[in-house]
Amino acid sequence: MKKIIVMVISLAVLMGTASSAYAHSGRTDKNGGHNCSAKSKQKGLCTGYHYHNKKK
């Protein structure tokens, strides 16, 4: 029983961290990209327009 509880908790933690790694608060345009905000530029997260989805 303890092993099942540990496995369920481990899975929940793993899924929570995996989903947050892909989180993004900004909107994307029809090409799947957008310009960086001033805050993101200051933090060094990006420098200008960038894509989040591969262009096909």
All heavy atoms as TSV, in Angstrom:
chain	resi	resn	atom	element	x	y	z
A	1	MET	N	N	0.816	-1.191	0.000
A	1	MET	CA	C	0.000	0.000	0.000
A	1	MET	C	C	0.867	1.266	0.000
A	1	MET	O	O	0.560	2.216	-0.694
A	1	MET	CB	C	-0.931	-0.038	1.213
A	1	MET	CG	C	-1.881	1.106	1.275
A	1	MET	SD	S	-3.087	0.974	-0.050
A	1	MET	CE	C	-4.176	2.251	0.342
A	2	LYS	N	N	1.938	1.250	0.802
A	2	LYS	CA	C	2.811	2.420	0.866
A	2	LYS	C	C	3.488	2.675	-0.475
A	2	LYS	O	O	3.682	3.813	-0.878
A	2	LYS	CB	C	3.868	2.246	1.957
A	2	LYS	CG	C	3.327	2.362	3.349
A	2	LYS	CD	C	4.439	2.235	4.371
A	2	LYS	CE	C	3.897	2.322	5.775
A	2	LYS	NZ	N	4.968	2.214	6.778
A	3	LYS	N	N	3.836	1.578	-1.188
A	3	LYS	CA	C	4.484	1.734	-2.491
A	3	LYS	C	C	3.555	2.413	-3.482
A	3	LYS	O	O	3.974	3.251	-4.269
A	3	LYS	CB	C	4.916	0.369	-3.051
A	3	LYS	CG	C	6.120	-0.215	-2.371
A	3	LYS	CD	C	6.515	-1.514	-3.033
A	3	LYS	CE	C	7.730	-2.113	-2.359
A	3	LYS	NZ	N	8.149	-3.364	-3.017
A	4	ILE	N	N	2.273	2.070	-3.437
A	4	ILE	CA	C	1.295	2.682	-4.348
A	4	ILE	C	C	1.166	4.166	-4.054
A	4	ILE	O	O	1.148	4.992	-4.968
A	4	ILE	CB	C	-0.065	1.967	-4.233
A	4	ILE	CG1	C	0.056	0.550	-4.771
A	4	ILE	CG2	C	-1.139	2.737	-4.992
A	4	ILE	CD1	C	-1.173	-0.298	-4.573
A	5	ILE	N	N	1.096	4.536	-2.793
A	5	ILE	CA	C	0.984	5.948	-2.418
A	5	ILE	C	C	2.214	6.723	-2.868
A	5	ILE	O	O	2.106	7.809	-3.434
A	5	ILE	CB	C	0.764	6.087	-0.890
A	5	ILE	CG1	C	-0.610	5.511	-0.515
A	5	ILE	CG2	C	0.877	7.545	-0.461
A	5	ILE	CD1	C	-0.861	5.418	0.962
A	6	VAL	N	N	3.392	6.156	-2.660
A	6	VAL	CA	C	4.629	6.811	-3.079
A	6	VAL	C	C	4.661	6.966	-4.598
A	6	VAL	O	O	5.043	8.012	-5.118
A	6	VAL	CB	C	5.865	6.026	-2.578
A	6	VAL	CG1	C	7.133	6.553	-3.211
A	6	VAL	CG2	C	5.942	6.081	-1.059
A	7	MET	N	N	4.214	5.949	-5.315
A	7	MET	CA	C	4.206	6.015	-6.780
A	7	MET	C	C	3.234	7.081	-7.270
A	7	MET	O	O	3.540	7.835	-8.191
A	7	MET	CB	C	3.836	4.651	-7.366
A	7	MET	CG	C	4.960	3.637	-7.251
A	7	MET	SD	S	4.523	1.967	-7.762
A	7	MET	CE	C	3.847	2.220	-9.367
A	8	VAL	N	N	2.062	7.177	-6.665
A	8	VAL	CA	C	1.062	8.176	-7.065
A	8	VAL	C	C	1.585	9.579	-6.794
A	8	VAL	O	O	1.473	10.472	-7.644
A	8	VAL	CB	C	-0.281	7.927	-6.337
A	8	VAL	CG1	C	-1.234	9.089	-6.544
A	8	VAL	CG2	C	-0.907	6.635	-6.816
A	9	ILE	N	N	2.180	9.799	-5.645
A	9	ILE	CA	C	2.733	11.114	-5.310
A	9	ILE	C	C	3.876	11.464	-6.259
A	9	ILE	O	O	3.952	12.581	-6.767
A	9	ILE	CB	C	3.188	11.156	-3.838
A	9	ILE	CG1	C	1.974	11.081	-2.919
A	9	ILE	CG2	C	4.000	12.426	-3.563
A	9	ILE	CD1	C	2.305	10.916	-1.461
A	10	SER	N	N	4.744	10.506	-6.543
A	10	SER	CA	C	5.859	10.744	-7.457
A	10	SER	C	C	5.358	11.111	-8.846
A	10	SER	O	O	5.876	12.013	-9.493
A	10	SER	CB	C	6.745	9.510	-7.546
A	10	SER	OG	O	7.292	9.214	-6.288
A	11	LEU	N	N	4.345	10.412	-9.319
A	11	LEU	CA	C	3.774	10.686	-10.633
A	11	LEU	C	C	3.156	12.082	-10.667
A	11	LEU	O	O	3.331	12.823	-11.631
A	11	LEU	CB	C	2.727	9.631	-10.985
A	11	LEU	CG	C	2.068	9.763	-12.341
A	11	LEU	CD1	C	3.110	9.679	-13.455
A	11	LEU	CD2	C	1.008	8.699	-12.526
A	12	ALA	N	N	2.457	12.454	-9.613
A	12	ALA	CA	C	1.836	13.780	-9.549
A	12	ALA	C	C	2.898	14.882	-9.578
A	12	ALA	O	O	2.756	15.886	-10.272
A	12	ALA	CB	C	0.979	13.902	-8.295
A	13	VAL	N	N	3.980	14.700	-8.855
A	13	VAL	CA	C	5.070	15.676	-8.842
A	13	VAL	C	C	5.719	15.766	-10.214
A	13	VAL	O	O	5.974	16.847	-10.733
A	13	VAL	CB	C	6.113	15.327	-7.753
A	13	VAL	CG1	C	7.362	16.179	-7.900
A	13	VAL	CG2	C	5.506	15.490	-6.376
A	14	LEU	N	N	5.972	14.634	-10.818
A	14	LEU	CA	C	6.581	14.594	-12.140
A	14	LEU	C	C	5.712	15.298	-13.179
A	14	LEU	O	O	6.204	16.102	-13.972
A	14	LEU	CB	C	6.837	13.151	-12.565
A	14	LEU	CG	C	7.443	12.958	-13.952
A	14	LEU	CD1	C	8.839	13.588	-14.002
A	14	LEU	CD2	C	7.519	11.498	-14.303
A	15	MET	N	N	4.434	15.026	-13.172
A	15	MET	CA	C	3.529	15.659	-14.133
A	15	MET	C	C	3.420	17.157	-13.879
A	15	MET	O	O	3.331	17.939	-14.821
A	15	MET	CB	C	2.158	14.996	-14.081
A	15	MET	CG	C	2.171	13.591	-14.639
A	15	MET	SD	S	0.557	12.837	-14.645
A	15	MET	CE	C	-0.193	13.741	-15.979
A	16	GLY	N	N	3.441	17.560	-12.632
A	16	GLY	CA	C	3.369	18.988	-12.311
A	16	GLY	C	C	4.582	19.749	-12.794
A	16	GLY	O	O	4.474	20.847	-13.325
A	17	THR	N	N	5.760	19.177	-12.667
A	17	THR	CA	C	6.966	19.865	-13.116
A	17	THR	C	C	7.086	19.834	-14.628
A	17	THR	O	O	7.551	20.781	-15.233
A	17	THR	CB	C	8.232	19.258	-12.485
A	17	THR	OG1	O	8.295	17.876	-12.801
A	17	THR	CG2	C	8.259	19.456	-10.987
A	18	ALA	N	N	6.649	18.765	-15.256
A	18	ALA	CA	C	6.742	18.668	-16.717
A	18	ALA	C	C	5.818	19.672	-17.387
A	18	ALA	O	O	6.187	20.311	-18.363
A	18	ALA	CB	C	6.412	17.257	-17.169
A	19	SER	N	N	4.625	19.849	-16.865
A	19	SER	CA	C	3.687	20.778	-17.500
A	19	SER	C	C	4.111	22.228	-17.288
A	19	SER	O	O	3.898	23.066	-18.144
A	19	SER	CB	C	2.271	20.546	-16.979
A	19	SER	OG	O	2.212	20.840	-15.600
A	20	SER	N	N	4.735	22.536	-16.164
A	20	SER	CA	C	5.140	23.916	-15.928
A	20	SER	C	C	6.337	24.308	-16.781
A	20	SER	O	O	6.560	25.486	-17.033
A	20	SER	CB	C	5.453	24.137	-14.448
A	20	SER	OG	O	6.594	23.399	-14.075
A	21	ALA	N	N	7.096	23.347	-17.244
A	21	ALA	CA	C	8.250	23.653	-18.088
A	21	ALA	C	C	7.831	24.212	-19.436
A	21	ALA	O	O	8.575	24.938	-20.069
A	21	ALA	CB	C	9.099	22.406	-18.280
A	22	TYR	N	N	6.616	23.900	-19.882
A	22	TYR	CA	C	6.141	24.352	-21.177
A	22	TYR	C	C	5.179	25.523	-21.067
A	22	TYR	O	O	4.649	25.976	-22.066
A	22	TYR	CB	C	5.463	23.205	-21.920
A	22	TYR	CG	C	6.420	22.094	-22.242
A	22	TYR	CD1	C	6.413	20.911	-21.531
A	22	TYR	CD2	C	7.357	22.247	-23.244
A	22	TYR	CE1	C	7.303	19.895	-21.825
A	22	TYR	CE2	C	8.262	21.242	-23.541
A	22	TYR	CZ	C	8.221	20.075	-22.835
A	22	TYR	OH	O	9.107	19.081	-23.120
A	23	ALA	N	N	4.939	26.006	-19.882
A	23	ALA	CA	C	3.993	27.105	-19.702
A	23	ALA	C	C	4.521	28.392	-20.316
A	23	ALA	O	O	5.712	28.661	-20.307
A	23	ALA	CB	C	3.735	27.317	-18.215
A	24	HIS	N	N	3.605	29.190	-20.861
A	24	HIS	CA	C	3.980	30.454	-21.470
A	24	HIS	C	C	2.810	31.403	-21.348
A	24	HIS	O	O	1.696	31.057	-21.715
A	24	HIS	CB	C	4.357	30.241	-22.941
A	24	HIS	CG	C	4.981	31.441	-23.551
A	24	HIS	ND1	N	4.247	32.473	-24.020
A	24	HIS	CD2	C	6.270	31.766	-23.737
A	24	HIS	CE1	C	5.063	33.399	-24.491
A	24	HIS	NE2	N	6.299	32.985	-24.320
A	25	SER	N	N	3.028	32.578	-20.838
A	25	SER	CA	C	1.928	33.514	-20.603
A	25	SER	C	C	1.596	34.370	-21.818
A	25	SER	O	O	0.529	34.963	-21.880
A	25	SER	CB	C	2.268	34.422	-19.422
A	25	SER	OG	O	3.438	35.154	-19.733
A	26	GLY	N	N	2.493	34.473	-22.786
A	26	GLY	CA	C	2.255	35.343	-23.932
A	26	GLY	C	C	1.433	34.702	-25.031
A	26	GLY	O	O	1.356	33.492	-25.155
A	27	ARG	N	N	0.788	35.538	-25.821
A	27	ARG	CA	C	0.001	35.059	-26.958
A	27	ARG	C	C	0.913	34.908	-28.167
A	27	ARG	O	O	1.916	35.587	-28.293
A	27	ARG	CB	C	-1.102	36.055	-27.287
A	27	ARG	CG	C	-2.038	36.303	-26.136
A	27	ARG	CD	C	-3.206	35.351	-26.236
A	27	ARG	NE	N	-4.205	35.725	-25.250
A	27	ARG	CZ	C	-4.733	34.864	-24.419
A	27	ARG	NH1	N	-4.352	33.618	-24.437
A	27	ARG	NH2	N	-5.642	35.234	-23.574
A	28	THR	N	N	0.533	34.030	-29.085
A	28	THR	CA	C	1.291	33.862	-30.310
A	28	THR	C	C	0.437	34.283	-31.497
A	28	THR	O	O	-0.794	34.234	-31.443
A	28	THR	CB	C	1.745	32.400	-30.501
A	28	THR	OG1	O	0.604	31.552	-30.484
A	28	THR	CG2	C	2.709	31.976	-29.409
A	29	ASP	N	N	1.089	34.690	-32.578
A	29	ASP	CA	C	0.372	35.091	-33.778
A	29	ASP	C	C	0.121	33.893	-34.677
A	29	ASP	O	O	0.354	32.754	-34.286
A	29	ASP	CB	C	1.141	36.194	-34.511
A	29	ASP	CG	C	2.520	35.759	-34.959
A	29	ASP	OD1	O	2.796	34.552	-35.006
A	29	ASP	OD2	O	3.333	36.645	-35.274
A	30	LYS	N	N	-0.343	34.130	-35.891
A	30	LYS	CA	C	-0.683	33.030	-36.797
A	30	LYS	C	C	0.524	32.183	-37.181
A	30	LYS	O	O	0.378	31.052	-37.621
A	30	LYS	CB	C	-1.359	33.568	-38.056
A	30	LYS	CG	C	-0.467	34.433	-38.912
A	30	LYS	CD	C	-1.217	34.940	-40.121
A	30	LYS	CE	C	-0.290	35.821	-40.953
A	30	LYS	NZ	N	-0.964	36.306	-42.142
A	31	ASN	N	N	1.733	32.717	-37.003
A	31	ASN	CA	C	2.954	31.975	-37.314
A	31	ASN	C	C	3.496	31.207	-36.110
A	31	ASN	O	O	4.506	30.534	-36.211
A	31	ASN	CB	C	4.038	32.928	-37.822
A	31	ASN	CG	C	3.614	33.615	-39.091
A	31	ASN	OD1	O	3.082	32.994	-39.999
A	31	ASN	ND2	N	3.825	34.917	-39.155
A	32	GLY	N	N	2.850	31.361	-34.960
A	32	GLY	CA	C	3.294	30.661	-33.757
A	32	GLY	C	C	4.387	31.389	-33.007
A	32	GLY	O	O	5.121	30.796	-32.230
A	33	GLY	N	N	4.523	32.692	-33.204
A	33	GLY	CA	C	5.564	33.462	-32.526
A	33	GLY	C	C	5.042	34.780	-32.000
A	33	GLY	O	O	3.868	35.110	-32.161
A	34	HIS	N	N	5.927	35.530	-31.364
A	34	HIS	CA	C	5.574	36.851	-30.859
A	34	HIS	C	C	6.831	37.613	-30.464
A	34	HIS	O	O	7.919	37.045	-30.390
A	34	HIS	CB	C	4.624	36.745	-29.656
A	34	HIS	CG	C	5.235	36.102	-28.462
A	34	HIS	ND1	N	5.653	36.801	-27.368
A	34	HIS	CD2	C	5.511	34.805	-28.196
A	34	HIS	CE1	C	6.154	35.965	-26.476
A	34	HIS	NE2	N	6.083	34.740	-26.962
A	35	ASN	N	N	6.680	38.908	-30.219
A	35	ASN	CA	C	7.785	39.745	-29.756
A	35	ASN	C	C	7.936	39.599	-28.251
A	35	ASN	O	O	6.956	39.406	-27.540
A	35	ASN	CB	C	7.533	41.216	-30.091
A	35	ASN	CG	C	7.737	41.497	-31.544
A	35	ASN	OD1	O	8.759	41.148	-32.114
A	35	ASN	ND2	N	6.751	42.118	-32.171
A	36	CYS	N	N	9.142	39.710	-27.781
A	36	CYS	CA	C	9.413	39.650	-26.341
A	36	CYS	C	C	8.877	40.906	-25.660
A	36	CYS	O	O	8.909	41.986	-26.221
A	36	CYS	CB	C	10.914	39.598	-26.078
A	36	CYS	SG	S	11.690	38.114	-26.644
A	37	SER	N	N	8.452	40.737	-24.434
A	37	SER	CA	C	8.057	41.891	-23.637
A	37	SER	C	C	9.316	42.572	-23.092
A	37	SER	O	O	10.405	41.986	-23.086
A	37	SER	CB	C	7.174	41.452	-22.467
A	37	SER	OG	O	7.923	40.671	-21.554
A	38	ALA	N	N	9.166	43.791	-22.645
A	38	ALA	CA	C	10.305	44.523	-22.076
A	38	ALA	C	C	10.865	43.787	-20.853
A	38	ALA	O	O	12.077	43.714	-20.666
A	38	ALA	CB	C	9.881	45.937	-21.694
A	39	LYS	N	N	9.978	43.222	-20.036
A	39	LYS	CA	C	10.429	42.471	-18.847
A	39	LYS	C	C	11.256	41.257	-19.231
A	39	LYS	O	O	12.266	40.953	-18.616
A	39	LYS	CB	C	9.231	42.039	-18.003
A	39	LYS	CG	C	8.599	43.142	-17.208
A	39	LYS	CD	C	7.509	42.601	-16.319
A	39	LYS	CE	C	6.871	43.680	-15.497
A	39	LYS	NZ	N	5.839	43.154	-14.595
A	40	SER	N	N	10.812	40.529	-20.271
A	40	SER	CA	C	11.558	39.348	-20.712
A	40	SER	C	C	12.924	39.733	-21.246
A	40	SER	O	O	13.907	39.030	-21.021
A	40	SER	CB	C	10.772	38.595	-21.792
A	40	SER	OG	O	9.603	38.038	-21.249
A	41	LYS	N	N	12.987	40.850	-21.958
A	41	LYS	CA	C	14.277	41.318	-22.481
A	41	LYS	C	C	15.217	41.683	-21.340
A	41	LYS	O	O	16.395	41.363	-21.366
A	41	LYS	CB	C	14.071	42.519	-23.401
A	41	LYS	CG	C	13.461	42.155	-24.739
A	41	LYS	CD	C	13.273	43.390	-25.589
A	41	LYS	CE	C	12.605	43.076	-26.898
A	41	LYS	NZ	N	12.370	44.265	-27.713
A	42	GLN	N	N	14.688	42.363	-20.316
A	42	GLN	CA	C	15.509	42.749	-19.160
A	42	GLN	C	C	16.037	41.528	-18.422
A	42	GLN	O	O	17.154	41.533	-17.917
A	42	GLN	CB	C	14.695	43.607	-18.194
A	42	GLN	CG	C	14.414	45.000	-18.712
A	42	GLN	CD	C	13.465	45.765	-17.796
A	42	GLN	OE1	O	12.854	45.211	-16.883
A	42	GLN	NE2	N	13.339	47.057	-18.054
A	43	LYS	N	N	15.236	40.478	-18.364
A	43	LYS	CA	C	15.649	39.252	-17.673
A	43	LYS	C	C	16.582	38.399	-18.529
A	43	LYS	O	O	17.138	37.421	-18.055
A	43	LYS	CB	C	14.425	38.412	-17.307
A	43	LYS	CG	C	13.545	39.046	-16.247
A	43	LYS	CD	C	12.337	38.174	-15.985
A	43	LYS	CE	C	11.395	38.786	-14.987
A	43	LYS	NZ	N	10.197	37.958	-14.766
A	44	GLY	N	N	16.725	38.771	-19.801
A	44	GLY	CA	C	17.592	38.010	-20.695
A	44	GLY	C	C	16.950	36.744	-21.231
A	44	GLY	O	O	17.624	35.836	-21.689
A	45	LEU	N	N	15.618	36.675	-21.186
A	45	LEU	CA	C	14.924	35.483	-21.647
A	45	LEU	C	C	14.815	35.426	-23.167
A	45	LEU	O	O	14.711	34.349	-23.739
A	45	LEU	CB	C	13.527	35.415	-21.022
A	45	LEU	CG	C	13.506	35.324	-19.500
A	45	LEU	CD1	C	12.076	35.398	-18.981
A	45	LEU	CD2	C	14.163	34.030	-19.050
A	46	CYS	N	N	14.807	36.576	-23.826
A	46	CYS	CA	C	14.738	36.620	-25.280
A	46	CYS	C	C	15.179	38.010	-25.746
A	46	CYS	O	O	15.360	38.908	-24.945
A	46	CYS	CB	C	13.345	36.279	-25.786
A	46	CYS	SG	S	12.031	37.272	-25.074
A	47	THR	N	N	15.346	38.157	-27.047
A	47	THR	CA	C	15.858	39.431	-27.574
A	47	THR	C	C	14.927	40.104	-28.570
A	47	THR	O	O	15.128	41.251	-28.903
A	47	THR	CB	C	17.209	39.206	-28.269
A	47	THR	OG1	O	17.043	38.250	-29.304
A	47	THR	CG2	C	18.254	38.734	-27.274
A	48	GLY	N	N	13.940	39.422	-29.076
A	48	GLY	CA	C	13.035	39.998	-30.063
A	48	GLY	C	C	11.952	39.014	-30.435
A	48	GLY	O	O	11.486	38.254	-29.599
A	49	TYR	N	N	11.584	39.011	-31.707
A	49	TYR	CA	C	10.555	38.095	-32.180
A	49	TYR	C	C	11.088	36.664	-32.143
A	49	TYR	O	O	12.225	36.415	-32.517
A	49	TYR	CB	C	10.149	38.448	-33.616
A	49	TYR	CG	C	8.959	37.671	-34.104
A	49	TYR	CD1	C	7.672	38.116	-33.846
A	49	TYR	CD2	C	9.117	36.488	-34.804
A	49	TYR	CE1	C	6.574	37.408	-34.282
A	49	TYR	CE2	C	8.028	35.768	-35.244
A	49	TYR	CZ	C	6.755	36.228	-34.986
A	49	TYR	OH	O	5.672	35.519	-35.411
A	50	HIS	N	N	10.266	35.732	-31.665
A	50	HIS	CA	C	10.673	34.338	-31.637
A	50	HIS	C	C	9.458	33.432	-31.760
A	50	HIS	O	O	8.337	33.850	-31.536
A	50	HIS	CB	C	11.471	34.020	-30.367
A	50	HIS	CG	C	10.687	34.221	-29.099
A	50	HIS	ND1	N	10.548	35.426	-28.488
A	50	HIS	CD2	C	9.998	33.332	-28.349
A	50	HIS	CE1	C	9.801	35.297	-27.404
A	50	HIS	NE2	N	9.457	34.032	-27.311
A	51	TYR	N	N	9.738	32.183	-32.153
A	51	TYR	CA	C	8.681	31.192	-32.381
A	51	TYR	C	C	8.582	30.222	-31.216
A	51	TYR	O	O	9.548	29.932	-30.555
A	51	TYR	CB	C	8.971	30.384	-33.652
A	51	TYR	CG	C	8.953	31.217	-34.888
A	51	TYR	CD1	C	10.137	31.676	-35.458
A	51	TYR	CD2	C	7.754	31.548	-35.501
A	51	TYR	CE1	C	10.121	32.457	-36.597
A	51	TYR	CE2	C	7.735	32.325	-36.651
A	51	TYR	CZ	C	8.918	32.773	-37.196
A	51	TYR	OH	O	8.895	33.540	-38.318
A	52	HIS	N	N	7.373	29.701	-31.019
A	52	HIS	CA	C	7.150	28.663	-30.033
A	52	HIS	C	C	6.758	27.354	-30.688
A	52	HIS	O	O	6.809	26.312	-30.072
A	52	HIS	CB	C	6.057	29.086	-29.037
A	52	HIS	CG	C	6.539	30.142	-28.115
A	52	HIS	ND1	N	7.137	29.845	-26.920
A	52	HIS	CD2	C	6.553	31.481	-28.215
A	52	HIS	CE1	C	7.485	30.969	-26.328
A	52	HIS	NE2	N	7.153	31.969	-27.090
A	53	ASN	N	N	6.348	27.415	-31.923
A	53	ASN	CA	C	5.979	26.216	-32.685
A	53	ASN	C	C	6.820	26.185	-33.936
A	53	ASN	O	O	7.094	27.209	-34.529
A	53	ASN	CB	C	4.499	26.256	-33.070
A	53	ASN	CG	C	3.594	26.369	-31.862
A	53	ASN	OD1	O	3.842	25.760	-30.848
A	53	ASN	ND2	N	2.565	27.174	-31.980
A	54	LYS	N	N	7.214	24.988	-34.344
A	54	LYS	CA	C	7.990	24.888	-35.573
A	54	LYS	C	C	7.146	25.316	-36.751
A	54	LYS	O	O	5.987	24.954	-36.865
A	54	LYS	CB	C	8.458	23.441	-35.794
A	54	LYS	CG	C	9.558	23.042	-34.880
A	54	LYS	CD	C	10.073	21.679	-35.247
A	54	LYS	CE	C	11.242	21.308	-34.375
A	54	LYS	NZ	N	11.782	20.003	-34.705
A	55	LYS	N	N	7.729	26.119	-37.594
A	55	LYS	CA	C	7.057	26.566	-38.802
A	55	LYS	C	C	7.079	25.441	-39.816
A	55	LYS	O	O	8.094	24.845	-40.063
A	55	LYS	CB	C	7.778	27.794	-39.355
A	55	LYS	CG	C	6.877	28.891	-39.770
A	55	LYS	CD	C	7.698	30.076	-40.201
A	55	LYS	CE	C	6.835	31.028	-40.949
A	55	LYS	NZ	N	7.554	32.155	-41.451
A	56	LYS	N	N	5.943	25.161	-40.446
A	56	LYS	CA	C	5.877	24.069	-41.422
A	56	LYS	C	C	5.894	24.600	-42.831
A	56	LYS	O	O	5.582	25.663	-43.144
A	56	LYS	CB	C	4.620	23.240	-41.205
A	56	LYS	CG	C	4.680	22.505	-39.889
A	56	LYS	CD	C	3.458	21.661	-39.693
A	56	LYS	CE	C	3.540	20.940	-38.366
A	56	LYS	NZ	N	2.435	20.103	-38.114
